[in-house]
Amino acid sequence: MDFTRRSFLTTALGGVALISMPIGARAATTFNFITPFAFSLSFAPVLYASAAGFYEDEGLDCTIQAGKGAALAAQMTIAKQMDSGRTGGTNYIVSKVNNGAPLTSIATIAQLSPFFIISSSEDPVKSVQDVVGRTVGMASLGGSMEATLDLMLAADGLSPDKVEKVKVADSAASYALIEAGRAGAFIGNTSSMIKASEVRDGVYAIPMDDGMPGQVYVAHPDEVEAHPDKFVAFLKATHKSALEIVNTQDLAPILKIIGDKYDVNGLSNMETAQRDLRANAENWAAKGKDNLLRNVPSVWDYAVTTLAETGLISKKVPATDLYTNALLDRALKG
């Protein structure tokens, strides 16, 4: 996103006015963020930034809300009920291109898909072709999990209609549906995969690496244009949080800080929780620490080309129309 000269000057003058105010007189800026689902360690960058006071340090009064699906998180951001939300990269691009969703990606947090196809070793899903003819559970229909599955099927020349999709919780408990014969597989995030492997025998999981931006933070372009400073502050604190997690060997203190403020499933077992958080952190830094939170241009170029070729988007658009790195660049300079 390009900022106009007028908006830049307005922002700069606002910064001068802020500097001239006594520190005690500065009012915190409200920032509302929504996760796609109930709190898990997948969302640790925002949870830790909040619990550790990083947002407060940047002058933000940040509220984090647990959503009920990636599509709802995007809708609430479009409606300006939330300043930003997290959703799947594929789902976002499809909504933006096909439906003109007034959103832009201000950061990519999961550089790879955070999803896994989870099945039983007695009847494993070894590739996406193996889900054809099965009932597959996922946390939201019409959300990023379904979009990722549909893309992988289309890329292999398979129809998504050949898979029966049902809504299930994104948790280790959903593995019981496989054991009971009510589902042939379910799609879970990194946290669900690790927890299921810890508590159940015979769990078989394969990553859904589709080459797309995995999970992104989206915002309404009008809000970004009108209030760039608060998004810069949000990204500065979130980047500090994510980088600290990526660089930390002993994650127990960070997990304790998160758990003291937020009710996050899975924190009772510290060993499993550290594995969970470490696996998520590896995804955030999968394109290198220098690209932490960055919308990597080559990934977005590939995404647009692939989605257009598979017919999941109606036309090929310039990838740069879908994201901005200007806010992150400002965040990292200050």
N, C-alpha and C positions, 0 to 999 in steps of 0.2 A: 504494500500500500504506500502511495506517495503522499506526503504531507505537503499542503500548499504553503507558499511563502507567508501568506496571511496567518495561517494556523500556527506556523513555526514562530512567527513574531509574537503572536498572542501567548503561546506557551512560554517563550523566553521571558516576556515581560511579567507573566505570572510568577515565574521562578524568581525574578528579582524582588517582587513584592513579598514572596515567601521568605526569602533570605533576610529581608529587612525586619521581619516580625520577631519578637522575642520567642525563644523556643517554647516557653510555657504557654504562649498564646496560640500556638498552632493547633488547629483542630484536626483530629484524625479523619481521613477520608474513608468512607464506607466502601467496602468491596465485597460482593457476594459471589461465591463460587459454588458450582454444583458438580458432584461426582455422578457418574451414571448409575451406580448401584450403592448398596450399603457399604459402609467403610471397611476397607481391607487394606493390606499393606501395598497393594498396587497403587494406592493413592497417597503413599507416604510423603512425596515431595510437598504436597500442600498441608497434610496433617502435621508433619514435623515442623514446617515453617510456621504454622499457627501455634503449635504447642511450645515451641522454643522461643517465640517472640520475634521471629524475623520480620513478619509483616508489620508488627507494631514498631519495630526499629525503622521501617521505611515509611511510617506515617499512615499506615492502613489499619482500619478496624475491619478485619477480614472475617466473614462468616462463611463457614463451609457447610453445605447441606448435602445430605445423601439423597440421591435421586432414585427413580424407579424405572430406569431404562435410558439408554444413550439417546434415543429419539426425543424423550421428554426433556433431557438435559439441553439438547439443542433447541427445542421449542421454547423453553423458558428463557434461553439466551436471546433468541429472536424477539421474544416479547418484551425484552429488557427487564424482566423480573430478576435476572441474574446478569452480572457483569461478564462472567465467563463460565464455560462448562467444558467438561471433557467428553469427547465422543470418538468414535472410530474414524480413521482417516478415509477409508473407502466410503463409508456411509456419508460422511461430510461431503466428499467430492461429488457423489451422485446427487445429493440433495441440492448442492450449490449449482451444478451444471444443468440438471434436468428440471429442477423446480425453482431455480432462482433464489434459493434460501439466502437471506441477507446476513451472511456470516463470513468471517475470514479466520484463517488459522493464524494465531499469534505465536504458537510454539508447537513443536512435536515433542511429546514427553516419551512415548514408547516408540523407538525408532523401528522396531519390528512388531509384527502382530503379537500381542500378549496372550493369544488364545491357543488352546490345545484341543484336539479331538481326543476325548477320553473314552476308552472302551475296556473290555475284559480280555485278558490274555487267552481266555478260552475261545473267544471269537473276536480277534483283534481287528481294528481298523488300522491297516498299515499304510494306506494312501487314501486320498480323497475319493478315489473310485469305489472304495469299499463301503462308503456310506449310502450308495445308491440302493434303494429298496429297503433301507432301514428307517426306523423312527429315531430322530436325533433331537435331543433336548437342548434348549438354549435359553438364556435368561430373558431375552426380549425378542419378539418377532417383529421384523421390520427395523431392527437395530443393527449395530456394527457386527455382532456375531453372525447374523444371517447374511449380511452383505459380504463378509469375508468368505463364508462358505459358498455363496452363490458365485463369487468371482472365481474361486478355485475350481469349482465345477465347470463353469463356462470356459475357463482357460484350457480345460481338458476335453472340451467338446461335449460335456454332459449337461443335461437339463436339470436345473434346480427343482423342477416339478417331480423328479423321480425320488425325492427325499421327503418323507413326512416329518414336518417340524412341529415340535410342541414346546410350550413354555415350561421351564423348570428353574429352580433356584441355581444361581451360580455359586455352588458350594460343594464341598466334599460329600455332603449328604445325598446329592443327586446320583451318586454312584449306586445307591440302593435300588434305583429304578432299573439299572442294568442287571443287577443281581436278581431282581424279581422278574426279569424278562419283559418289562414294560417299555424299555428303550434299548436300541442297539448301540447307542453312544450318546455322549453329551459333550457340548462345547463349554469349556471352563477357562478361566484366566489362569495366570501363573500360580496365584495363591491357591486356587481350588485344586489345581493339578498336584501341587506339592502336598497339600493336606490330605487329599485322597490317597496318595501314594504312601503316606505315613500311617494311615489308620486302616487301610484295606489291603488285602492280599490280591494279587492278580491284576493290578491296575496297569493298563497299557495306554500310553499317551504319545501322540505325535504333534509336533509344533505346526501351526498353520502359517507358515512363512510364505506370504503371497507377494512380497516385494513392495507392498504399499506402506505409506506412513502408518505406523501402527495405531497410535492414539494421539489425538491432538487437543490443544486448548483452543476453543473458538470464542469469538466475541462479535458483537454487532459492529459493522464498519462505522456507522454513525457515532457510536459511543467511543470508538477508538479515535476517531477524528476530533471529537469534541473534548475528550478527556485523556489524552495520551499519557500524561504523567502518572496517573494511577495504574495504568497497565504496565508502564515501565517499572514502577515500584513493585507491583505484583510479581513480575518476571524476575526482578533482581533478587527478591527474597526467596522465590521458588527455586531459582538456579542455585543460590547459596545452599539451600536445604538439600537439593538433589546431589550437588557436588560433594557435600560433606558425607552423605550416605554412601556414595560411590567410592570415596577415598578412605572410609573408615573400616578397619579390620574387625574390631569388636563392636558389633551393632547393638549389644544389650542396653547400653545407656540411652541410645536413641529410641529404642523400642519402649523403654520405661517412660521416657518423656512423652511419647505419643500416647501410651496407655494411661498415663495420669490424667490426660485431658479427654481422650476419645475412647469410646467403646468399640474396639476393633476385634473382630473375631479371630481367634488363633493365637492371641498373645499369651495364653496360659502356658503353652509349651515353648520355652525360650529357644531351644535348639531348632525346632521346626520354624519358628518365627524368623530366626536369623537366616535360615536357608531360603525362606520365602522372600524376605527383603533383599537378600543378596542376588537372587535370581532376577527379581524385578530391576534392581540397580544395573545389572549387566545389560538388560534390554535398553535402559535409558542411555547408556554409554556405548551402545553397539556400533555406532558410527564414529566413535572416538570421543574423548572427553571434550575436545574443542567444539564438538557439535552437540553438546548437551543442550537440550531444549530447542535446538535449531531446526528449522524447516530446511532439510538438505535438498538443494535444487535438483540434483540428479535423481533422487528418489521421487520427487514430485513430477519430474519430466516423465519418468518411467510409468508412474501411476496413471497419468493422463493418457499416455499412449496405449497402455494395456487396457484401461477401462473403455476407451473408444473402440479399440479393435475387437473387444469381446461384446460390444453393444450395450454395456451397462450404463454408459453415458451417451447422450444423443449426439454429441459433437465433440471434437477435440478443441480445447481452448488453451491459451497460453497458461502454463502452470503457474506463472507469477501472478496471475489474476486470483489465485486461490489462497495465497498466504502473504505474510509480511515478516521479514526479519528485522525491520527498522526498530521496533520496540526493544527486542532483545539486544541489538547492537548498542542502543542507548543504555540499557540496563547494565551491560558489561563494561561500559566505559566509566561509569560513575562509581 
